[in-house]
């Protein structure tokens, strides 16, 4: 199952039932239970035996483990939620075990997935083993510096993310897994490890761990933490919400008006806009009017390559922006207002403004957890680089992180370098022309003309960057040359 039209309709129906029938106090629990079930339901079937069930289960185990290490055990509010935390742990474990019972049903009767789950007894043993392992790690690290323990958790998540997104490593893991399950290791590939939602979950986990290190993470019960991490509407494609913002809405659910016409109208409007963007515009552009490896290799005309490139840039926006609109609309129906992710990015007149309006939650995450700490670390060094060099290195690190988040490949790394250099060049330009630009305030015609020039240059720079994003590096280089009429 994926986030398709059927899934969207089921989410809307669930929101109506949730708002109209559930008692107020049951809403928060319903979001937890529904989100746990949803991550199994949305996970697409994978070729490796039991992996379709194992990946969502691993998401829950990772989430509960990181909550345990990121909680504030001495805080009065944390102590007050202890009973609820135990209930939450039991509820989540019970749902996992109940879902494993689908193994006993024929494939056509399985609601969650057509893939056969593992044996329920094996699932129970695995959950107990996971609990004992986490308890042992906690005991071993109890007297250690808590900050270092949290750093270890962050490094583990980064290593896991890198292994799953690096083709050679992922293929080796897949080959080993296939061998253990008695399947053909010769056909192992990166696709075997398509762990739905992990990229977003990993970044949310790092956010909570890092904020606990700095002391700004609010106290969260296990129920709040798990629901925040796997909230179903934003699980597949974001946006990347912040825990402190999410729990404000979550804790206000008992006061939410049931079938509120204004709320459902606002949510329905966003969903309708998202459906238009994704399933009409983006999917239409995907039918031959968008840059791909196949048509890039076949197209010799520079003019048609530009058309395909513009089509790809628009397709990305309408596809991703459409999914975001749908997620925000469904969230509104459930009483959770997810953050905006796209703010007319292609109309911006500077690259900095573009990144303040394109996938803003990812951009903000990278700024908070890469650019700011990395630049601060360089500033505190005894032999610190020049300010321009600090900005350059921090920008490159930030944009390469965003690039590699999409996949550990050379083309995404080059795309990150492209935007990192672009942002640095824009900063140098704006620093040197700030006084001149202010002088345009008294010259409206010149200001409008410069605004158009700025928009044109920014738009073309972003479009050219999509070449590195869309194509493998060995095809991106000659395609980039052909856009300017150069042979390769």
C-alpha positions, 0 to 999 in steps of 0.5 A, spaced: 500 500 500 502 507 498 499 514 499 494 513 493 487 515 492 484 509 496 489 511 502 487 518 502 479 516 501 480 511 507 484 517 511 478 522 510 473 517 512 477 515 518 477 522 520 470 523 519 469 517 524 474 520 529 471 526 529 464 524 529 464 518 534 469 518 538 469 520 545 474 526 546 478 523 551 479 517 546 482 522 540 489 522 542 489 514 543 486 513 537 491 517 533 496 513 536 493 506 535 491 509 528 498 511 526 501 504 528 496 500 524 497 505 518 505 504 518 504 497 517 498 498 512 502 503 508 509 499 507 509 496 500 510 489 499 518 487 499 521 481 496 525 479 502 521 474 506 518 478 512 521 485 511 514 488 509 512 486 517 519 487 520 521 494 517 514 498 521 516 494 527 523 496 527 520 503 526 516 502 533 522 499 536 527 505 534 522 510 536 521 507 543 528 506 544 530 513 542 524 516 547 527 512 553 534 515 552 531 522 550 526 522 556 528 526 562 527 521 568 527 526 573 522 531 571 516 531 575 512 531 568 516 525 566 514 521 573 507 523 572 506 520 565 509 513 568 503 509 568 501 512 561 507 510 558 507 503 561 500 502 558 502 505 551 508 500 551 503 495 552 498 497 547 503 498 541 506 491 543 499 488 543 498 491 536 504 489 533 502 482 535 495 482 533 497 484 526 502 478 526 496 474 527 494 476 519 499 470 518 493 465 519 489 468 514 489 467 507 492 473 502 485 475 500 483 476 507 489 480 510 487 487 511 494 490 512 498 487 507 498 481 502 505 479 505 505 474 510 507 476 517 512 472 521 510 467 526 506 471 532 510 467 537 517 469 533 514 476 533 513 476 541 520 473 542 523 478 538 519 484 542 522 481 548 529 480 546 529 488 543 526 490 550 532 486 554 537 489 549 535 496 550 534 495 558 542 492 558 544 498 554 541 502 558 544 499 564 551 499 561 550 507 560 546 509 566 553 512 569 555 515 563 555 522 561 548 522 558 550 527 552 555 522 550 549 517 550 545 521 546 551 522 541 552 515 540 544 514 539 545 520 533 551 516 530 547 510 530 541 513 526 546 516 521 550 510 520 543 506 519 541 511 514 547 511 510 547 503 510 540 503 507 541 509 502 548 507 500 547 502 494 553 497 495 552 497 503 544 496 502 546 490 496 550 487 501 545 487 507 540 485 502 544 479 500 545 477 507 538 477 509 536 473 503 541 468 504 538 467 511 531 467 509 533 462 504 532 466 498 536 467 492 542 472 494 544 474 486 538 478 485 539 482 491 538 490 490 537 497 494 530 496 492 529 490 497 530 495 503 525 500 501 524 502 509 518 506 508 518 513 512 525 512 515 528 518 512 523 522 515 523 518 522 530 518 522 531 526 522 525 527 527 529 522 532 535 526 531 531 532 532 529 530 539 535 527 541 539 533 539 534 538 543 535 533 549 542 535 549 541 542 548 535 542 554 530 545 549 526 538 548 519 539 552 517 533 556 514 528 552 510 522 554 511 515 550 504 516 547 506 523 545 513 521 542 510 515 538 504 519 535 509 525 533 514 520 530 509 516 526 503 521 525 500 517 519 499 523 514 506 526 514 509 519 515 510 517 508 513 524 505 513 529 511 513 535 512 518 534 518 514 537 524 517 539 530 516 535 537 514 542 541 509 544 536 506 537 535 504 536 542 501 543 543 495 540 538 496 533 540 494 535 547 489 540 545 485 534 542 480 533 547 477 540 546 477 539 539 470 540 536 467 534 533 465 535 526 466 542 525 464 544 518 470 550 518 475 545 520 473 540 515 472 545 509 479 547 510 482 540 510 478 538 504 480 544 500 487 543 502 486 535 500 483 538 493 488 542 491 493 537 493 490 532 488 490 537 483 497 538 483 499 531 484 494 526 480 493 531 475 498 536 473 504 532 476 502 525 473 501 528 467 508 531 466 511 525 468 508 522 461 513 524 457 514 531 459 519 531 464 527 529 464 528 522 465 534 518 464 531 515 458 529 521 454 535 525 456 539 519 453 535 520 446 534 527 446 539 531 442 536 538 441 538 543 446 531 546 446 527 540 447 532 538 453 530 545 456 523 543 455 524 537 459 528 540 464 522 545 466 517 539 466 521 536 471 522 542 475 514 543 475 513 536 476 517 535 482 514 541 485 507 539 484 508 532 486 511 533 492 507 540 494 501 536 492 503 530 497 504 536 502 497 539 501 494 532 502 498 531 508 496 538 511 489 537 509 488 530 513 492 533 519 487 538 519 481 534 519 484 530 525 486 536 529 493 537 527 496 543 523 502 540 520 507 546 518 507 549 511 513 546 506 512 550 500 511 557 499 511 559 492 518 557 491 519 558 483 517 565 484 523 567 489 528 572 486 534 569 490 537 562 492 536 564 499 529 566 498 528 559 494 530 555 500 526 559 505 520 556 501 522 550 498 521 544 503 522 549 508 521 543 514 527 540 511 531 546 510 530 549 517 532 542 520 538 542 516 540 549 518 538 548 526 542 541 526 548 542 521 549 549 519 548 553 526 552 548 530 558 547 524 559 554 523 559 555 531 564 549 532 569 553 527 568 559 530 570 557 537 576 553 534 583 556 536 585 557 529 579 559 526 578 560 518 576 567 515 568 568 516 567 567 508 571 560 509 566 559 515 560 560 511 562 557 505 564 550 509 558 551 513 553 552 506 557 546 503 556 541 509 548 543 509 546 543 502 550 536 501 547 533 507 540 535 504 543 532 497 545 526 501 538 525 505 535 523 498 540 518 496 548 516 497 550 517 490 554 522 486 549 526 483 546 528 489 552 530 492 554 534 486 547 537 487 548 539 494 555 542 492 551 546 486 546 549 491 552 550 497 556 554 492 550 558 489 548 560 496 555 562 498 556 566 491 549 569 493 551 572 500 558 575 497 554 578 492 548 581 496 553 583 501 557 587 496 551 590 493 546 591 499 547 599 499 546 599 491 540 595 492 537 600 497 538 605 492 533 602 488 527 604 492 527 611 489 527 608 482 521 603 481 522 602 474 530 600 475 527 596 481 522 592 477 527 590 472 532 588 477 527 584 480 525 580 474 533 579 472 534 576 479 528 572 478 530 569 472 537 568 474 535 564 480 529 560 476 535 558 471 540 556 477 535 552 480 532 548 474 539 547 472 541 544 479 535 539 477 539 536 472 544 533 477 538 531 482 534 527 476 540 523 473 546 519 474 552 523 474 555 519 468 549 522 464 548 528 468 554 531 465 553 530 458 546 532 459 548 539 462 553 540 456 547 539 451 543 544 454 548 549 452 549 546 445 555 543 447 557 536 444 560 530 449 
